[in-house]
Amino acid sequence: MNSKYLGVIMAMLSATAAYPLQAKDLPVFNLSVKDGHFSPVQVEVPAGEKFKLVVKNEGSGTEEFESSDLNREKLITPGASVVIIIGPLKAGSYGFYGEFHPQTARGQIIAK
């Protein structure tokens, strides 16, 4: 095999192998949704760092985590959880809501 291609393949493999370890080591913040309400309504996260937001649907109906501030949208079926990788964020407040209960399922991620 041409050494030029071998170097490219090795670089791709090492980058791919490193990614799961980095994602695995991210801080995790939990959020639940039930009956048209998120809990907690505010999630404080460190500014400037990537993190995982784990959203669990504890209700009997489907809900959708939606945030134009974060450019994220995830459908969550009853009893299921989704993992959303977010950040790094600048210090500030980022709103989110439940697409199927936009008046009551509201919250904020606060990056400090």
Secondary structure, DSSP 8 states (H G I E B T S, - for coil): --HHHHHHHHHHHHHHHHHHHHHHTS-EEEEEEETTEEESSEEEE-TT--EEEEEEE-SSS-EEEEETTTTEEEEE-TT-EEEEEE----SEEEEEEETTSTTTSEEEEEE-
